[in-house]
Amino acid sequence: MWSNVSPLAGLAAIVLFSPVIRAAPYQPYPLEDGFPKPTSEQLLEIEKDAGGTIPNSPLPSSLQPGGVTTLQVIALNELFEVAYFTELLSNITNKVAGYTCDNETECDYLQQTLTTIINQEELHALSANAALVNANSTAMEPCSYAFPVADLKSAIALANTFTDVVLGVLPNAQAQFAADGGEELGLIPVVGSIIGQEGEQNGFYRSYQDKAASAAPFLTGVPPQFAFTALNSFFVPGSCPNLNLVNLTAFEALNVISTPAAKNSTLEFSCAGTVGTEDNSLVYLSGQNLPVVVPICNVVSVDGMTHFTADFPFESGFSKGLTIAALVKGVNLTFSDAADVAAATIYGPGLIEVD
């Protein structure tokens, strides 16, 4: 479950959005409302603006190692999301080039919605860190961030994708707490409520892009290692004060070069280093279906980067929304679930959005 299965070090990019990177790191903390360390009075205001309170049910007094890692990743993700949406709201409010709306009504609605989301994400982060501290673990601290977006359209699209990743990995958090048992069982419904809230968010991001509000009947599951790798891509290297506490390692990046579509096609990928048709395969995770393994072809290595192609068999049962690609070691393979794929991965995840 939430364990370190990859021997690879380094940070990977959410490559679907990697061409444009912020010129300077972004670090908004502490916010005007005191987050991430609000006073009691400030917390009341955050809860008011969020539309509800932090759960007042008892926190676990102890956590298994997997439970600690789970909460650490949740806290890091929520800190990232607060920063991301804080900058997005600021860009819209200040009418930064590329972030203007069609009309004031649209801007007002976006500002109101993002303000609510920011406060809700603050409570998610505070809740995760409170659970860690109550169990004598260390609260996770924010990083500096690099957001690969340059306008409102790309910012909403990226929010759609990283929320897809969150929705895919949080059921694994529930499974980890269930496996650990004991006082961690009380965290399962809390995470379930967060899944619902994130789903409501994603419906908004999809609708804003003129997509159907819900992508598919069964969303794609995301192994914890893949979610951690995707999250790492937003961190400015060396800026996270206690990232070393997390017992996970990010994979090397798998870049999706082609623009996918909802049909059978061939996609181009790239990665650093050398791979080959006799040593590697590409695996897709889509919906709640079994992993699909395809061979890689047309391998060309130039200046330390390897490009290759692989079939994208969308019509064989793939779901709309998020599909994950991973380059694994071996050929003629069969995987029983996403965890097995993560254990064999050497490059990934490639995040593919199809609608």
Phi, psi and omega per residue, in radians:
M1 nan -1.939 -3.107
W2 -1.530 1.237 -3.141
S3 -2.343 2.835 -3.065
N4 -1.539 1.815 -3.120
V5 -1.842 -0.116 -3.066
S6 -1.780 2.293 3.068
P7 -1.470 0.026 -3.018
L8 -1.583 2.445 3.101
A9 -1.836 3.011 3.061
G10 1.810 2.839 -3.110
L11 -1.763 2.451 3.140
A12 -1.922 2.758 -3.123
A13 -1.740 2.609 2.860
I14 -1.351 1.581 -2.820
V15 -1.225 -0.302 3.115
L16 -1.072 -0.344 -3.036
F17 -2.236 0.342 -2.935
S18 -1.404 -0.242 -3.024
P19 -1.114 -0.528 -3.065
V20 -2.006 2.124 -3.121
I21 -2.134 2.546 3.072
R22 -0.951 2.485 3.111
A23 -1.227 -0.507 -3.101
A24 -2.339 2.592 3.091
P25 -1.063 2.631 -3.140
Y26 -2.018 2.192 3.118
Q27 -2.513 1.719 -3.019
P28 -1.555 -0.050 -2.960
Y29 -1.542 2.590 -0.075
P30 -1.305 2.590 3.095
L31 -1.345 2.972 -3.135
E32 -1.077 -0.471 3.136
D33 -1.510 0.151 3.097
G34 1.575 -0.218 -3.134
F35 -1.080 2.399 0.264
P36 -1.618 0.162 3.125
K37 -2.293 1.163 -3.100
P38 -1.264 2.679 2.983
T39 -1.291 3.007 3.116
S40 -1.043 -0.709 3.135
E41 -1.177 -0.709 3.110
Q42 -1.149 -0.652 3.116
L43 -1.075 -0.682 3.106
L44 -1.053 -0.689 3.121
E45 -1.208 -0.693 3.091
I46 -1.057 -0.798 3.141
E47 -1.098 -0.690 3.109
K48 -1.066 -0.814 -3.117
D49 -1.274 -0.369 3.118
A50 -1.455 -0.280 -3.124
G51 1.526 0.194 -3.128
G52 3.078 3.059 -3.027
T53 -1.888 2.876 2.939
I54 -1.109 2.434 3.118
P55 -0.960 2.415 3.123
N56 -1.762 0.258 3.063
S57 -1.279 2.740 -3.071
P58 -1.072 2.467 3.055
L59 -1.546 2.648 3.112
P60 -1.113 2.438 3.097
S61 -1.529 -0.201 3.079
S62 -2.599 2.691 -3.135
L63 -2.375 2.491 2.977
Q64 -1.288 2.798 -3.123
P65 -0.937 -0.713 3.117
G66 -1.134 -0.620 3.093
G67 -1.161 -0.667 3.081
V68 -1.077 -0.860 -3.138
T69 -1.042 -0.725 3.138
T70 -1.024 -0.875 -3.121
L71 -1.181 -0.583 3.093
Q72 -1.082 -0.788 -3.126
V73 -1.190 -0.693 3.088
I74 -1.047 -0.813 -3.129
A75 -1.089 -0.792 3.120
L76 -1.050 -0.721 -3.141
N77 -1.137 -0.749 -3.121
E78 -1.170 -0.665 3.067
L79 -1.070 -0.725 3.071
F80 -1.072 -0.815 -3.084
E81 -1.109 -0.714 3.093
V82 -1.028 -0.789 3.122
A83 -1.098 -0.766 -3.099
Y84 -1.060 -0.879 -3.082
F85 -1.288 -0.463 3.051
T86 -1.128 -0.770 3.101
E87 -1.174 -0.713 3.130
L88 -1.065 -0.785 3.115
L89 -1.078 -0.734 3.122
S90 -1.091 -0.727 -3.139
N91 -1.117 -0.701 3.120
I92 -1.203 -0.810 -3.100
T93 -1.070 -0.698 -3.097
N94 -1.593 0.117 3.076
K95 0.933 0.788 3.067
V96 -1.091 2.514 -3.138
A97 -0.927 2.252 -3.110
G98 1.661 -0.239 -3.074
Y99 -2.025 0.402 3.098
T100 -1.478 2.693 -3.112
C101 -1.779 2.925 3.113
D102 -1.217 -0.543 3.141
N103 -2.764 2.946 -3.083
E104 -1.165 -0.561 3.119
T105 -1.085 -0.754 3.097
E106 -1.100 -0.764 -3.140
C107 -1.088 -0.760 -3.139
D108 -1.060 -0.754 -3.128
Y109 -1.152 -0.757 3.102
L110 -1.056 -0.776 -3.121
Q111 -1.125 -0.747 3.120
Q112 -1.125 -0.762 -3.115
T113 -1.146 -0.809 -3.120
L114 -1.164 -0.619 3.076
T115 -1.069 -0.770 3.099
T116 -1.098 -0.796 -3.124
I117 -1.070 -0.765 3.137
I118 -1.006 -0.820 -3.133
N119 -1.144 -0.647 3.088
Q120 -1.144 -0.727 3.121
E121 -1.179 -0.582 3.057
E122 -1.049 -0.737 3.131
L123 -1.184 -0.619 3.055
H124 -1.049 -0.813 -3.130
A125 -1.132 -0.785 3.138
L126 -1.086 -0.665 3.139
S127 -1.155 -0.778 3.139
A128 -1.128 -0.778 3.141
N129 -1.179 -0.610 3.101
A130 -1.105 -0.673 3.108
A131 -1.141 -0.688 3.099
L132 -1.108 -0.849 -3.086
V133 -1.135 -0.690 -3.129
N134 -1.121 -0.442 3.119
A135 -1.717 0.367 3.077
N136 1.126 0.522 2.973
S137 -1.864 3.083 -3.039
T138 -1.714 2.341 3.055
A139 -1.134 2.481 3.109
M140 -1.396 2.481 -3.097
E141 -1.865 2.667 -3.108
P142 -1.249 2.782 3.119
C143 -1.888 -3.092 2.805
S144 -1.664 2.612 -2.947
Y145 -2.223 2.691 3.005
A146 -2.193 2.043 -3.070
F147 -1.834 2.067 -3.054
P148 -1.448 0.976 3.118
V149 -2.366 2.712 -3.089
A150 -2.355 0.006 -3.141
D151 -2.777 3.015 -3.064
L152 -1.101 -0.728 -3.118
K153 -1.056 -0.854 -3.125
S154 -1.215 -0.541 3.126
A155 -1.162 -0.737 3.112
I156 -1.209 -0.676 3.109
A157 -1.084 -0.727 3.118
L158 -1.167 -0.689 3.079
A159 -1.047 -0.688 3.072
N160 -1.020 -0.796 -3.071
T161 -1.243 -0.823 -3.106
F162 -1.238 -0.407 3.029
T163 -1.272 -0.595 2.995
D164 -0.995 -0.738 3.129
V165 -1.128 -0.756 3.116
V166 -1.055 -0.809 3.139
L167 -1.095 -0.545 -3.140
G168 -1.342 -0.484 -3.050
V169 -1.678 -0.454 -3.064
L170 -1.085 -0.575 3.018
P171 -1.041 -0.523 3.047
N172 -1.170 -0.574 3.051
A173 -1.104 -0.767 3.097
Q174 -1.064 -0.730 3.127
A175 -1.107 -0.658 3.115
Q176 -1.123 -0.798 3.133
F177 -1.124 -0.639 3.114
A178 -1.162 -0.725 3.134
A179 -1.159 -0.646 3.131
D180 -1.224 -0.629 3.119
G181 1.204 -2.782 3.139
G182 1.064 -2.464 -3.097
E183 -1.209 -0.282 3.116
E184 -1.197 -0.323 3.130
L185 -1.034 -0.530 3.134
G186 -1.184 -0.273 3.122
L187 -1.427 -0.301 -3.064
I188 -1.071 -0.893 3.125
P189 -1.174 -0.493 3.088
V190 -1.109 -0.818 3.103
V191 -1.132 -0.651 3.089
G192 -1.027 -0.683 3.122
S193 -1.198 -0.578 3.080
I194 -1.187 -0.677 3.086
I195 -0.999 -0.786 3.115
G196 -1.077 -0.760 -3.137
Q197 -1.115 -0.745 3.115
E198 -1.138 -0.608 3.080
G199 -1.125 -0.691 3.070
E200 -1.090 -0.742 3.075
Q201 -0.996 -0.844 -3.023
N202 -1.168 -0.535 3.035
G203 -1.060 -0.655 3.084
F204 -1.157 -0.814 -3.124
Y205 -1.084 -0.699 3.135
R206 -1.190 -0.768 -3.132
S207 -1.099 -0.660 3.135
Y208 -1.096 -0.473 3.106
Q209 -1.613 0.190 -3.123
D210 1.116 0.509 3.003
K211 -1.666 2.817 2.958
A212 -1.010 2.483 -3.033
A213 -1.042 -0.588 3.100
S214 -2.060 2.388 -2.995
A215 -1.393 -0.765 -2.962
A216 -2.738 2.807 3.139
P217 -1.196 -0.555 3.134
F218 -2.310 2.025 -3.047
L219 -1.374 2.755 -3.090
T220 -1.241 2.256 3.056
G221 -1.334 2.546 -3.081
V222 -2.178 2.044 3.076
P223 -1.054 2.551 -3.122
P224 -0.952 -0.658 -3.130
Q225 -1.105 -0.624 3.118
F226 -1.223 -0.734 3.120
A227 -1.099 -0.716 3.132
F228 -1.139 -0.695 3.102
T229 -1.105 -0.804 3.123
A230 -1.055 -0.756 3.134
L231 -1.096 -0.725 -3.138
N232 -1.029 -0.487 -3.081
S233 -1.132 -0.335 3.128
F234 -1.586 -0.200 -3.094
F235 -1.441 2.316 2.956
V236 -1.202 2.128 -3.071
P237 -0.914 2.307 3.112
G238 1.450 0.023 -3.049
S239 -1.665 -0.140 -3.075
C240 -1.610 1.991 -3.017
P241 -1.036 -0.630 -3.083
N242 -2.364 0.593 3.075
L243 -1.061 -0.478 -3.114
N244 -1.111 -0.258 3.132
L245 -1.299 -0.328 -3.053
V246 -1.444 2.162 -3.080
N247 -1.490 0.959 3.052
L248 -2.448 2.691 3.100
T249 -2.216 2.379 -3.128
A250 -1.315 2.562 3.050
F251 -1.396 2.884 2.963
E252 -1.261 2.708 -3.010
A253 -1.287 2.465 2.946
L254 -2.008 1.986 -3.054
N255 -1.607 2.258 3.064
V256 -1.628 1.893 -3.049
I257 -1.475 -0.701 -3.086
S258 -1.349 2.815 2.993
T259 -1.667 1.935 -3.059
P260 -1.265 2.767 3.054
A261 -2.441 2.873 -3.089
A262 -1.407 1.088 3.117
K263 -2.827 2.850 3.038
N264 -1.101 2.341 -3.096
S265 -2.830 -3.100 3.045
T266 -2.034 2.285 -3.134
L267 -1.938 2.602 3.045
E268 -1.810 2.420 3.124
F269 -2.247 2.854 2.997
S270 -2.539 2.740 3.096
C271 -2.739 2.827 3.095
A272 -1.370 2.616 3.110
G273 1.560 -2.886 -3.039
T274 -2.062 2.267 3.025
V275 -2.296 2.923 -3.086
G276 -2.635 2.773 -3.101
T277 -1.151 -0.444 -3.120
E278 -1.538 -0.160 -3.045
D279 -2.061 -0.308 -2.968
N280 -2.388 2.722 3.055
S281 -2.393 2.839 3.055
L282 -1.870 2.394 3.138
V283 -2.108 2.397 3.061
Y284 -1.939 2.433 2.956
L285 -2.004 2.146 -3.108
S286 -2.537 2.225 -3.068
G287 1.082 -2.569 3.085
Q288 -1.861 0.463 -3.136
N289 -1.498 2.879 3.073
L290 -1.105 2.597 3.110
P291 -1.009 2.512 3.122
V292 -1.921 2.176 -3.103
V293 -1.874 2.275 3.096
V294 -2.287 2.640 3.094
P295 -1.284 2.744 3.011
I296 -1.719 2.654 -3.058
C297 -2.419 2.982 2.997
N298 0.889 0.881 -3.086
V299 -1.385 2.202 3.113
V300 -2.369 2.212 3.120
S301 -1.959 2.204 -3.134
V302 -2.466 2.217 3.049
D303 0.917 0.756 3.066
G304 1.446 -0.064 3.105
M305 -1.973 2.423 3.104
T306 -1.938 2.239 3.044
H307 -1.895 2.512 3.088
F308 -2.702 2.899 3.086
T309 -2.079 2.822 3.090
A310 -2.731 2.581 3.072
D311 -1.095 2.532 3.020
F312 -2.067 1.555 -2.997
P313 -1.449 1.097 -3.033
F314 -0.990 -0.666 -3.030
E315 -1.354 0.041 3.113
S316 -1.601 0.250 3.082
G317 2.112 0.283 3.105
F318 -1.308 2.754 3.113
S319 -1.772 2.690 2.957
K320 -1.256 2.872 -3.042
G321 1.584 -2.385 -3.036
L322 -1.478 2.269 2.879
T323 -2.153 2.475 -3.116
I324 -1.925 2.379 3.034
A325 -1.968 2.506 3.090
A326 -2.502 2.399 3.044
L327 -1.622 2.177 -3.054
V328 -2.067 2.875 3.076
K329 -1.511 2.230 3.099
G330 1.977 2.856 3.105
V331 -2.308 2.862 -3.130
N332 0.937 0.824 -3.042
L333 -1.754 2.754 2.994
T334 -2.319 2.293 3.134
F335 -2.056 2.441 -3.116
S336 -1.530 -0.420 -3.137
D337 -2.837 3.096 -3.093
A338 -1.148 -0.565 3.130
A339 -1.102 -0.680 3.090
D340 -1.118 -0.657 3.111
V341 -1.105 -0.802 3.141
A342 -1.045 -0.648 -3.124
A343 -1.166 -0.432 -3.118
A344 -1.766 -0.060 -3.024
T345 -1.274 2.439 2.992
I346 -2.060 -0.445 3.043
Y347 -2.383 2.352 3.101
G348 2.679 3.106 -0.069
P349 -1.515 2.568 2.887
G350 -1.575 2.127 -3.073
L351 -1.691 2.089 -3.048
I352 -2.051 2.143 3.084
E353 -1.898 2.205 -3.112
V354 -2.302 2.291 3.063
D355 -2.504 nan nan
